[in-house]
Amino acid sequence: MSPTPPAAVAPDPAVSPRPRARRRSARIPYALLLPALLGLAFLVLPLVGLLVRTPWSSLPTRLSSTEVWDALRLSLISATAATALSLLVGVPLAWLLARTDVPGRRLIRALVTLPLVLPPVVGGVALLLVLGRNGIVGRWLDSAFGITLPFHTSGVVLAEAFVAMPFLVISVEGALRAADPRYEEAAATLGASRLTAFRRVTLPLIAPGIGAGAVLAWARALGEFGATITFAGNFPGQTQTMPLAVYLAMESDPEAAIALSLVLLAVSITVLAGLRDRWMATP
């Protein structure tokens, strides 16, 4: 006689598995909502005011002048060159801070991030004292090679790189700290050199961080004013970038300054909107 199968037992609701919790947006307390809206208004309203006061009827005429295009061309070229220089030396510097125990690493990191809080004019003065014709290094460059950096287009690039590089270093260092170093160790066990592992393994892993840092550095270099005018001067066609052209136009023709500011705003929004989803995506 075969044994009788046990009767089916209904699952106890008390011990049944709980359903997966749905992700719900948290309710915003009114005590936080009002300051958040005030902060948003503080950041957005000046841009709205710029759009409202823009002389749209005369905008094509104002933007078609040779001075505007020269300043825009110089701004784009110098910002791109400053970003390339920041990538060339900033990525290795970020790797040094993230992957090694070099003595004085905290001090080095503090010095790297100092231009973020240093007034740009002070940075321009410091560059002038070091790289000027009578500077510590500039005197030697002038006498040995005949290279003069201040009040030249190369001075614009250096001034912009000085203020923009910290953005790149911080972004890349964060990406390096988030990347798993075991991939590099595995490549080393397979016979890859440190440089090959960095080029073939590490760089692809931190590419989004490098892209985000490059975008931030480029945008910061594009809008640099204080260090540029102090170290490179304000010579049309040679060192006059768009921010300097805006400052000069504000004294004599405010509507022209508004038109130039609108161009800078459009370029910045286009770059950030076009690259943010690719390099700076958030879940």
Secondary structure, 3 states (H helix, E strand, C coil): CCCCCCCCCCCCCCCCCCCCCCCCCCCCCHHHHHHHHHHHHHHHHHHHHHHHCCCCCCHHHHHCCHHHHHHHHHHHHHHHHHHHHHHHHHHHHHHHHHHCCCCCHHHHHHHHHHHHHCCHHHHHHHHHHHHCCCCCCHHHHHHHHCCCCCCCHHHHHHHHHHHHHHHHHHHHHHHHHHCCCHHHHHHHHCCCCHHHHHHHHHHHHCHHHHHHHHHHHHHHHHCCCHHHHHHCCCCCCCCCCHHHHHHHHHHHCHHHHHHHHHHHHHHHHHHHHHHHHHHCCCC
